[in-house]
Amino acid sequence: MPTDAMPPAPSSRAGARNALVLAVCQGLYTGAISTDLTLTGLTGYQLAPDKALATLPFALITVAGAIVTLFASLLMQRFGRRLGFALGAFVGGCGGLVSVWSVFHGAFWSFCIGTAAVGVFQAFAQYYRLAAADGVAGPAKSRAISTVLAGGVLAAIAGPALAAWSKDLFPTALFAGAYLMVAGLGFLSVLLLLAFYRDADPAPLAVAASEAPARPLAAIMRQPIFLAAAANNIVGSMVMTFIMTAAPLAAVACSHTIDDGANIIQWHLVGMYAPSFFAGRLIERYGLARVVFAGMALNALAIAIAVASIDLAAFYLALLFLGVGWNFMFVGGSTLLARSHLPPERARTQGVAELLRYAASALGGLAAGPVLLAQGWSALNIVALPALVLAAAMTLWWAAAETRKPALSSG
């Protein structure tokens, strides 16, 4: 049995404490990452020797996460989630300090190292939601995932505003103060995890389930439920990263201010995390398929608004709907992923799924800058539509399979 297992009873004292700690740490992580989402594209533009490289530091957050994510899953299986989560937050804090130094010295390539370290933080933090889901039975997984993601709501609101305020903290080094905030939030997460989070002993039901033989990874990945999970997580994250990375630069290019860009990302983050208060309940009431299809529809609506207008209000609405659409697809996809494997298959299955998601998000982040410069804001949004069609097709395949065969539950 993996050493990082949590007891399935969400009402237990240990389970409630761990869930609360994860929700708080999700908020701290969101505050740190929202600063990078808000300012790193602009900081990269300021420091880059070639302006086509402006989004490279931002993209390296996702690239580093993609490289580390499978290792993170295997490491936490061996040593427990407490140490793994604390390690990720510590590296993120160090990355914030490297970014501060880089901004003071105008050093683009060391700034890339700093943002990559924040990507390591992201790789570990993305397992917060799965740690919560692994601790409850199948029907409660979507609500557990939503609970953890809801921890990021306050940070989603305050993070970009904090970034906009702290960017001028050091008058001689624009944006350095914001990255000092990233470092502080990372180190605070380390303290909370080491002080309050505990890897709980495996429960009897989890031990019994772990005695079933693990299937080959290829067999797990061929399941319609896994493919639908991957499609929603991968496409939702890739489309969101692709459009969001370019949005602050596009807003500035359309004669809006840097503060406008920060506010746009702020409302985008509200859209990403605020639905977590009710997404789980929507899934319980209307079913997974309807909620993830609603997420795809909201993504398409966001693209339509972005193509139709470059007014500031259009940026706000497009990025808000993009965030809500991502949330529905991500909560639904994460729920499907948590149901697609047995406990002995957890580390490999979750690690590979997250690796694929990060790789696609990295591609989106890397492509955003060149596509924006070459084709413009409207064309960039249109490019994302075929991916949504693919996700819809994979989800329809799973929904059809569900009518013939019950989904495998790991709960």
MIDREN-982277 format. One record per residue (C-alpha): residue number from 0; z, x, y; residue in one letter. Coordinates in Angstrom, 1 decimal. Layout:
{node NUM {Z X Y} "A"};
...
***
This chain:
{node 0 {0.0 0.0 0.0} "M"};
{node 1 {-0.8 1.4 3.5} "P"};
{node 2 {2.3 2.7 5.2} "T"};
{node 3 {1.3 0.8 8.4} "D"};
{node 4 {1.6 -2.7 6.9} "A"};
{node 5 {3.6 -5.4 8.7} "M"};
{node 6 {5.3 -8.3 7.1} "P"};
{node 7 {3.3 -11.5 7.1} "P"};
{node 8 {6.0 -13.7 8.6} "A"};
{node 9 {5.4 -13.8 12.3} "P"};
{node 10 {8.8 -15.3 12.9} "S"};
{node 11 {10.7 -12.3 11.5} "S"};
{node 12 {12.7 -10.2 13.9} "R"};
{node 13 {10.7 -7.1 13.3} "A"};
{node 14 {7.4 -8.9 13.5} "G"};
{node 15 {8.3 -10.6 16.8} "A"};
{node 16 {9.5 -7.3 18.3} "R"};
{node 17 {6.4 -5.5 17.2} "N"};
{node 18 {4.1 -8.2 18.5} "A"};
{node 19 {5.9 -8.1 21.9} "L"};
{node 20 {5.6 -4.3 22.1} "V"};
{node 21 {1.9 -4.4 21.2} "L"};
{node 22 {1.3 -7.1 23.8} "A"};
{node 23 {3.0 -5.0 26.5} "V"};
{node 24 {1.2 -1.8 25.4} "C"};
{node 25 {-2.1 -3.8 25.5} "Q"};
{node 26 {-1.3 -4.6 29.1} "G"};
{node 27 {-0.6 -0.9 29.9} "L"};
{node 28 {-3.8 0.2 28.1} "Y"};
{node 29 {-5.8 -2.5 29.9} "T"};
{node 30 {-4.4 -1.3 33.2} "G"};
{node 31 {-5.5 2.3 32.4} "A"};
{node 32 {-8.9 1.4 31.1} "I"};
{node 33 {-9.6 -1.0 33.9} "S"};
{node 34 {-9.2 1.8 36.4} "T"};
{node 35 {-11.9 3.8 34.5} "D"};
{node 36 {-14.1 0.7 34.3} "L"};
{node 37 {-13.8 0.2 38.0} "T"};
{node 38 {-14.1 3.7 39.4} "L"};
{node 39 {-15.5 6.1 36.8} "T"};
{node 40 {-19.2 5.1 37.5} "G"};
{node 41 {-18.6 5.7 41.2} "L"};
{node 42 {-16.7 8.9 40.6} "T"};
{node 43 {-19.4 10.2 38.3} "G"};
{node 44 {-22.0 9.5 40.9} "Y"};
{node 45 {-19.9 11.4 43.4} "Q"};
{node 46 {-19.4 14.5 41.1} "L"};
{node 47 {-22.6 14.5 39.1} "A"};
{node 48 {-25.1 17.4 39.7} "P"};
{node 49 {-27.9 15.0 38.8} "D"};
{node 50 {-27.4 11.3 39.8} "K"};
{node 51 {-29.0 10.2 36.5} "A"};
{node 52 {-25.8 11.5 34.9} "L"};
{node 53 {-23.6 9.3 37.0} "A"};
{node 54 {-22.6 6.9 34.1} "T"};
{node 55 {-22.1 9.8 31.5} "L"};
{node 56 {-18.4 10.1 32.1} "P"};
{node 57 {-18.0 6.3 31.7} "F"};
{node 58 {-20.1 6.3 28.6} "A"};
{node 59 {-18.1 9.2 27.1} "L"};
{node 60 {-15.1 6.9 27.0} "I"};
{node 61 {-16.9 4.9 24.4} "T"};
{node 62 {-18.6 7.9 22.7} "V"};
{node 63 {-15.2 9.6 22.2} "A"};
{node 64 {-13.8 6.3 20.9} "G"};
{node 65 {-16.7 6.0 18.4} "A"};
{node 66 {-16.1 9.5 17.1} "I"};
{node 67 {-12.3 9.1 16.8} "V"};
{node 68 {-12.0 5.5 15.6} "T"};
{node 69 {-12.5 6.0 11.8} "L"};
{node 70 {-10.2 9.0 11.9} "F"};
{node 71 {-7.6 6.9 13.8} "A"};
{node 72 {-7.7 4.2 11.1} "S"};
{node 73 {-7.3 6.7 8.2} "L"};
{node 74 {-4.5 8.6 10.1} "L"};
{node 75 {-2.5 5.4 10.7} "M"};
{node 76 {-2.9 4.5 7.0} "Q"};
{node 77 {-1.3 7.8 6.1} "R"};
{node 78 {1.3 8.3 8.8} "F"};
{node 79 {1.9 4.8 10.1} "G"};
{node 80 {0.7 2.9 13.2} "R"};
{node 81 {3.7 3.9 15.3} "R"};
{node 82 {2.8 7.6 15.4} "L"};
{node 83 {-0.9 6.8 15.6} "G"};
{node 84 {-0.6 4.5 18.6} "F"};
{node 85 {1.8 6.9 20.3} "A"};
{node 86 {-0.6 9.8 19.8} "L"};
{node 87 {-3.6 7.9 21.2} "G"};
{node 88 {-1.6 6.9 24.3} "A"};
{node 89 {-0.5 10.5 24.8} "F"};
{node 90 {-4.0 11.8 24.7} "V"};
{node 91 {-5.0 9.1 27.2} "G"};
{node 92 {-2.3 10.2 29.6} "G"};
{node 93 {-3.4 13.8 29.3} "C"};
{node 94 {-7.0 12.7 30.0} "G"};
{node 95 {-5.8 11.0 33.2} "G"};
{node 96 {-4.3 14.3 34.4} "L"};
{node 97 {-7.5 16.2 33.6} "V"};
{node 98 {-9.4 13.7 35.6} "S"};
{node 99 {-7.1 14.2 38.6} "V"};
{node 100 {-7.6 17.9 38.5} "W"};
{node 101 {-11.4 17.4 38.1} "S"};
{node 102 {-11.6 15.2 41.2} "V"};
{node 103 {-9.6 17.6 43.3} "F"};
{node 104 {-11.9 20.5 42.3} "H"};
{node 105 {-15.2 18.6 42.2} "G"};
{node 106 {-15.7 19.5 38.5} "A"};
{node 107 {-18.1 17.0 36.8} "F"};
{node 108 {-17.9 18.4 33.3} "W"};
{node 109 {-14.1 18.6 33.1} "S"};
{node 110 {-14.1 15.1 34.4} "F"};
{node 111 {-16.2 14.2 31.4} "C"};
{node 112 {-13.5 15.7 29.2} "I"};
{node 113 {-10.8 13.6 30.9} "G"};
{node 114 {-12.7 10.4 30.5} "T"};
{node 115 {-13.4 11.3 26.8} "A"};
{node 116 {-9.7 11.6 26.3} "A"};
{node 117 {-9.2 8.1 27.7} "V"};
{node 118 {-11.7 7.1 25.0} "G"};
{node 119 {-9.4 8.5 22.4} "V"};
{node 120 {-6.6 6.2 23.8} "F"};
{node 121 {-9.1 3.3 23.6} "Q"};
{node 122 {-9.9 4.1 19.9} "A"};
{node 123 {-6.3 3.8 18.9} "F"};
{node 124 {-5.4 0.9 21.2} "A"};
{node 125 {-8.3 -1.2 19.8} "Q"};
{node 126 {-6.2 -1.5 16.5} "Y"};
{node 127 {-3.4 -3.3 18.3} "Y"};
{node 128 {-5.1 -6.6 17.7} "R"};
{node 129 {-5.8 -5.8 14.1} "L"};
{node 130 {-2.2 -4.7 13.5} "A"};
{node 131 {-1.1 -8.1 14.7} "A"};
{node 132 {-3.7 -9.9 12.5} "A"};
{node 133 {-2.8 -7.9 9.4} "D"};
{node 134 {0.8 -9.2 9.7} "G"};
{node 135 {0.0 -12.9 9.3} "V"};
{node 136 {-1.7 -15.2 6.9} "A"};
{node 137 {-5.4 -16.1 7.3} "G"};
{node 138 {-5.1 -19.3 9.4} "P"};
{node 139 {-2.9 -17.6 12.0} "A"};
{node 140 {-5.0 -14.4 12.4} "K"};
{node 141 {-7.0 -15.7 15.4} "S"};
{node 142 {-3.9 -16.7 17.2} "R"};
{node 143 {-2.2 -13.3 16.5} "A"};
{node 144 {-5.3 -11.5 17.9} "I"};
{node 145 {-5.3 -13.7 21.0} "S"};
{node 146 {-1.6 -13.1 21.6} "T"};
{node 147 {-2.1 -9.3 21.7} "V"};
{node 148 {-5.2 -9.6 23.9} "L"};
{node 149 {-3.3 -11.9 26.2} "A"};
{node 150 {-1.0 -9.0 27.0} "G"};
{node 151 {-3.9 -7.5 29.0} "G"};
{node 152 {-4.2 -10.5 31.4} "V"};
{node 153 {-1.7 -9.2 34.1} "L"};
{node 154 {-3.2 -5.7 33.9} "A"};
{node 155 {-6.7 -7.2 34.1} "A"};
{node 156 {-5.7 -8.8 37.4} "I"};
{node 157 {-3.7 -5.9 38.8} "A"};
{node 158 {-5.6 -3.0 37.4} "G"};
{node 159 {-8.7 -3.0 39.6} "P"};
{node 160 {-6.6 -3.8 42.7} "A"};
{node 161 {-4.3 -0.9 41.8} "L"};
{node 162 {-7.4 1.3 41.4} "A"};
{node 163 {-8.8 0.2 44.8} "A"};
{node 164 {-5.4 1.0 46.4} "W"};
{node 165 {-4.6 4.3 44.6} "S"};
{node 166 {-8.1 5.7 45.1} "K"};
{node 167 {-7.1 6.7 48.6} "D"};
{node 168 {-3.6 8.0 47.6} "L"};
{node 169 {-4.8 11.6 48.2} "F"};
{node 170 {-7.0 11.6 51.4} "P"};
{node 171 {-8.7 14.9 50.5} "T"};
{node 172 {-9.7 13.8 47.0} "A"};
{node 173 {-11.1 10.3 46.8} "L"};
{node 174 {-10.2 8.5 43.5} "F"};
{node 175 {-7.7 11.2 42.3} "A"};
{node 176 {-4.8 8.9 42.8} "G"};
{node 177 {-6.3 6.2 40.6} "A"};
{node 178 {-6.5 8.7 37.7} "Y"};
{node 179 {-2.9 9.7 38.2} "L"};
{node 180 {-2.1 6.0 37.6} "M"};
{node 181 {-4.1 6.2 34.3} "V"};
{node 182 {-1.9 9.2 33.2} "A"};
{node 183 {1.3 7.3 34.1} "G"};
{node 184 {0.3 4.2 32.1} "L"};
{node 185 {-0.6 6.3 29.1} "G"};
{node 186 {2.7 8.2 29.0} "F"};
{node 187 {4.7 5.0 29.6} "L"};
{node 188 {2.9 3.5 26.5} "S"};
{node 189 {4.1 6.5 24.5} "V"};
{node 190 {7.7 5.9 25.5} "L"};
{node 191 {7.6 2.2 24.6} "L"};
{node 192 {5.9 2.8 21.2} "L"};
{node 193 {8.3 5.5 20.2} "L"};
{node 194 {11.4 3.6 21.4} "A"};
{node 195 {10.6 0.0 20.3} "F"};
{node 196 {7.7 -0.2 17.8} "Y"};
{node 197 {8.6 0.2 14.1} "R"};
{node 198 {6.4 0.3 11.0} "D"};
{node 199 {7.9 -2.5 8.9} "A"};
{node 200 {8.4 -2.3 5.2} "D"};
{node 201 {5.6 -4.0 3.2} "P"};
{node 202 {6.4 -7.5 2.1} "A"};
{node 203 {6.3 -8.7 -1.5} "P"};
{node 204 {3.1 -10.7 -1.0} "L"};
{node 205 {1.4 -7.8 0.6} "A"};
{node 206 {2.5 -5.5 -2.2} "V"};
{node 207 {1.1 -8.0 -4.8} "A"};
{node 208 {-2.2 -8.2 -3.0} "A"};
{node 209 {-2.5 -4.4 -2.8} "S"};
{node 210 {-2.5 -4.2 -6.6} "E"};
{node 211 {-6.0 -5.7 -6.7} "A"};
{node 212 {-8.7 -3.0 -7.1} "P"};
{node 213 {-10.4 -1.9 -3.9} "A"};
{node 214 {-14.1 -2.8 -3.8} "R"};
{node 215 {-16.8 -0.3 -2.8} "P"};
{node 216 {-17.4 -0.2 1.0} "L"};
{node 217 {-21.0 -1.1 0.5} "A"};
{node 218 {-20.0 -4.3 -1.3} "A"};
{node 219 {-17.6 -5.3 1.5} "I"};
{node 220 {-20.3 -4.7 4.1} "M"};
{node 221 {-22.9 -6.8 2.3} "R"};
{node 222 {-20.7 -9.9 2.7} "Q"};
{node 223 {-22.0 -12.5 5.2} "P"};
{node 224 {-18.4 -12.7 6.7} "I"};
{node 225 {-18.4 -8.9 7.4} "F"};
{node 226 {-21.9 -9.0 8.8} "L"};
{node 227 {-21.0 -11.9 11.1} "A"};
{node 228 {-17.9 -10.1 12.1} "A"};
{node 229 {-19.8 -6.9 12.9} "A"};
{node 230 {-22.6 -8.8 14.7} "A"};
{node 231 {-20.1 -10.6 17.1} "N"};
{node 232 {-17.9 -7.5 17.7} "N"};
{node 233 {-20.9 -5.1 18.1} "I"};
{node 234 {-23.2 -7.2 20.1} "V"};
{node 235 {-20.5 -8.7 22.2} "G"};
{node 236 {-19.1 -5.3 23.1} "S"};
{node 237 {-22.5 -3.6 23.6} "M"};
{node 238 {-23.9 -6.3 25.9} "V"};
{node 239 {-20.6 -6.4 27.9} "M"};
{node 240 {-20.5 -2.6 28.2} "T"};
{node 241 {-24.2 -2.4 29.1} "F"};
{node 242 {-24.0 -4.9 31.9} "I"};
{node 243 {-20.4 -4.1 33.1} "M"};
{node 244 {-21.1 -0.4 33.4} "T"};
{node 245 {-24.0 -1.0 35.7} "A"};
{node 246 {-22.5 -3.8 37.8} "A"};
{node 247 {-20.5 -1.8 40.3} "P"};
{node 248 {-23.4 0.5 41.0} "L"};
{node 249 {-25.8 -2.4 41.2} "A"};
{node 250 {-23.4 -4.2 43.6} "A"};
{node 251 {-23.3 -1.2 45.9} "V"};
{node 252 {-27.1 -0.8 45.7} "A"};
{node 253 {-27.4 -4.4 46.8} "C"};
{node 254 {-25.5 -3.6 50.0} "S"};
{node 255 {-22.1 -4.7 48.8} "H"};
{node 256 {-19.0 -2.5 49.3} "T"};
{node 257 {-17.1 -0.3 46.9} "I"};
{node 258 {-14.2 -2.7 47.2} "D"};
{node 259 {-16.5 -5.6 46.3} "D"};
{node 260 {-17.4 -3.6 43.1} "G"};
{node 261 {-13.7 -3.3 42.3} "A"};
{node 262 {-13.1 -7.0 42.8} "N"};
{node 263 {-16.1 -7.9 40.7} "I"};
{node 264 {-14.7 -5.9 37.8} "I"};
{node 265 {-11.3 -7.4 38.4} "Q"};
{node 266 {-12.6 -10.9 37.8} "W"};
{node 267 {-14.6 -9.7 34.9} "H"};
{node 268 {-11.4 -8.4 33.3} "L"};
{node 269 {-9.7 -11.7 34.0} "V"};
{node 270 {-12.6 -13.3 32.1} "G"};
{node 271 {-12.2 -10.9 29.3} "M"};
{node 272 {-8.4 -11.5 28.7} "Y"};
{node 273 {-7.3 -14.8 30.2} "A"};
{node 274 {-9.1 -16.9 27.5} "P"};
{node 275 {-6.8 -15.2 25.0} "S"};
{node 276 {-4.1 -17.7 25.9} "F"};
{node 277 {-6.2 -20.4 24.3} "F"};
{node 278 {-9.0 -18.8 22.2} "A"};
{node 279 {-6.9 -18.9 19.1} "G"};
{node 280 {-6.1 -22.5 19.5} "R"};
{node 281 {-9.8 -23.3 20.2} "L"};
{node 282 {-10.7 -21.6 16.9} "I"};
{node 283 {-8.1 -23.6 15.0} "E"};
{node 284 {-9.3 -26.8 16.5} "R"};
{node 285 {-13.1 -26.4 16.6} "Y"};
{node 286 {-13.7 -23.7 14.1} "G"};
{node 287 {-14.8 -20.0 14.3} "L"};
{node 288 {-18.5 -20.7 14.4} "A"};
{node 289 {-18.4 -23.1 17.4} "R"};
{node 290 {-16.3 -20.7 19.5} "V"};
{node 291 {-18.4 -17.6 18.8} "V"};
{node 292 {-21.6 -19.6 19.6} "F"};
{node 293 {-19.9 -20.7 22.9} "A"};
{node 294 {-19.3 -17.0 23.6} "G"};
{node 295 {-23.0 -16.2 23.1} "M"};
{node 296 {-24.0 -19.1 25.3} "A"};
{node 297 {-21.7 -17.9 28.1} "L"};
{node 298 {-23.2 -14.4 27.8} "N"};
{node 299 {-26.7 -15.9 28.2} "A"};
{node 300 {-25.5 -17.9 31.2} "L"};
{node 301 {-24.1 -14.7 32.8} "A"};
{node 302 {-27.5 -13.0 32.3} "I"};
{node 303 {-29.3 -16.0 33.9} "A"};
{node 304 {-27.0 -15.9 36.9} "I"};
{node 305 {-27.5 -12.2 37.4} "A"};
{node 306 {-31.2 -12.5 37.2} "V"};
{node 307 {-31.3 -15.4 39.6} "A"};
{node 308 {-29.4 -13.8 42.5} "S"};
{node 309 {-28.0 -10.6 43.9} "I"};
{node 310 {-25.6 -12.4 46.2} "D"};
{node 311 {-21.9 -11.3 45.9} "L"};
{node 312 {-21.0 -14.8 44.4} "A"};
{node 313 {-23.6 -14.3 41.7} "A"};
{node 314 {-22.1 -10.9 40.7} "F"};
{node 315 {-18.6 -12.6 40.5} "Y"};
{node 316 {-19.8 -15.5 38.4} "L"};
{node 317 {-22.0 -13.4 36.1} "A"};
{node 318 {-19.3 -10.9 35.4} "L"};
{node 319 {-16.7 -13.6 34.9} "L"};
{node 320 {-18.8 -15.5 32.4} "F"};
{node 321 {-19.7 -12.2 30.7} "L"};
{node 322 {-16.0 -11.5 30.2} "G"};
{node 323 {-15.2 -15.0 28.8} "V"};
{node 324 {-18.2 -14.8 26.5} "G"};
{node 325 {-17.0 -11.4 25.2} "W"};
{node 326 {-13.6 -12.7 24.6} "N"};
{node 327 {-14.8 -15.6 22.4} "F"};
{node 328 {-17.1 -13.3 20.4} "M"};
{node 329 {-14.5 -10.6 20.1} "F"};
{node 330 {-11.6 -12.8 19.0} "V"};
{node 331 {-13.9 -14.6 16.6} "G"};
{node 332 {-15.4 -11.4 15.2} "G"};
{node 333 {-12.0 -9.8 14.9} "S"};
{node 334 {-10.8 -12.8 13.0} "T"};
{node 335 {-13.7 -12.6 10.6} "L"};
{node 336 {-13.2 -8.9 10.1} "L"};
{node 337 {-9.5 -9.4 9.3} "A"};
{node 338 {-10.5 -11.9 6.7} "R"};
{node 339 {-13.2 -9.8 5.1} "S"};
{node 340 {-11.1 -7.3 3.2} "H"};
{node 341 {-8.0 -6.9 1.0} "L"};
{node 342 {-5.0 -4.7 2.0} "P"};
{node 343 {-6.2 -1.6 0.0} "P"};
{node 344 {-9.6 -1.9 1.7} "E"};
{node 345 {-8.1 -2.1 5.2} "R"};
{node 346 {-8.4 1.4 6.6} "A"};
{node 347 {-12.0 2.0 5.5} "R"};
{node 348 {-13.3 -1.4 6.4} "T"};
{node 349 {-11.6 -1.6 9.8} "Q"};
{node 350 {-12.5 2.0 10.6} "G"};
{node 351 {-16.2 1.7 9.8} "V"};
{node 352 {-16.4 -1.7 11.6} "A"};
{node 353 {-14.8 -0.1 14.7} "E"};
{node 354 {-17.1 2.9 14.4} "L"};
{node 355 {-20.2 0.8 14.4} "L"};
{node 356 {-18.9 -1.2 17.4} "R"};
{node 357 {-18.1 1.9 19.4} "Y"};
{node 358 {-21.4 3.5 18.6} "A"};
{node 359 {-23.3 0.4 19.9} "A"};
{node 360 {-21.0 0.3 23.0} "S"};
{node 361 {-21.7 3.9 23.6} "A"};
{node 362 {-25.4 3.3 23.5} "L"};
{node 363 {-25.0 0.5 26.0} "G"};
{node 364 {-22.9 2.6 28.3} "G"};
{node 365 {-25.3 5.6 28.1} "L"};
{node 366 {-28.4 3.4 28.7} "A"};
{node 367 {-26.9 1.5 31.6} "A"};
{node 368 {-27.5 4.2 34.3} "G"};
{node 369 {-31.0 5.2 33.4} "P"};
{node 370 {-32.1 1.5 32.9} "V"};
{node 371 {-30.6 0.5 36.2} "L"};
{node 372 {-32.3 3.3 38.1} "L"};
{node 373 {-35.6 2.8 36.4} "A"};
{node 374 {-35.9 -1.0 36.1} "Q"};
{node 375 {-33.3 -2.5 38.4} "G"};
{node 376 {-30.4 -5.0 37.9} "W"};
{node 377 {-32.5 -8.1 36.8} "S"};
{node 378 {-34.4 -6.2 34.1} "A"};
{node 379 {-31.3 -4.6 32.8} "L"};
{node 380 {-29.8 -8.0 32.2} "N"};
{node 381 {-32.9 -9.3 30.4} "I"};
{node 382 {-32.9 -6.4 28.1} "V"};
{node 383 {-29.6 -7.6 26.6} "A"};
{node 384 {-31.0 -11.0 25.4} "L"};
{node 385 {-32.5 -10.0 22.1} "P"};
{node 386 {-29.2 -8.6 20.9} "A"};
{node 387 {-27.6 -12.0 21.5} "L"};
{node 388 {-30.3 -13.6 19.4} "V"};
{node 389 {-29.6 -11.2 16.5} "L"};
{node 390 {-25.9 -12.0 16.7} "A"};
{node 391 {-26.6 -15.7 16.6} "A"};
{node 392 {-28.8 -15.2 13.5} "A"};
{node 393 {-26.1 -13.3 11.6} "M"};
{node 394 {-23.5 -15.8 12.5} "T"};
{node 395 {-25.7 -18.7 11.3} "L"};
{node 396 {-26.2 -16.9 8.0} "W"};
{node 397 {-22.4 -16.6 7.5} "W"};
{node 398 {-21.9 -20.2 8.5} "A"};
{node 399 {-24.4 -21.3 5.9} "A"};
{node 400 {-22.7 -19.1 3.3} "A"};
{node 401 {-19.3 -20.7 4.1} "E"};
{node 402 {-20.6 -24.1 3.0} "T"};
{node 403 {-21.3 -22.6 -0.4} "R"};
{node 404 {-18.5 -20.1 -1.0} "K"};
{node 405 {-15.0 -19.8 0.6} "P"};
{node 406 {-14.4 -16.7 2.7} "A"};
{node 407 {-12.2 -14.0 1.3} "L"};
{node 408 {-8.9 -13.8 3.0} "S"};
{node 409 {-6.8 -10.7 3.2} "S"};
{node 410 {-3.7 -12.7 4.2} "G"};
***
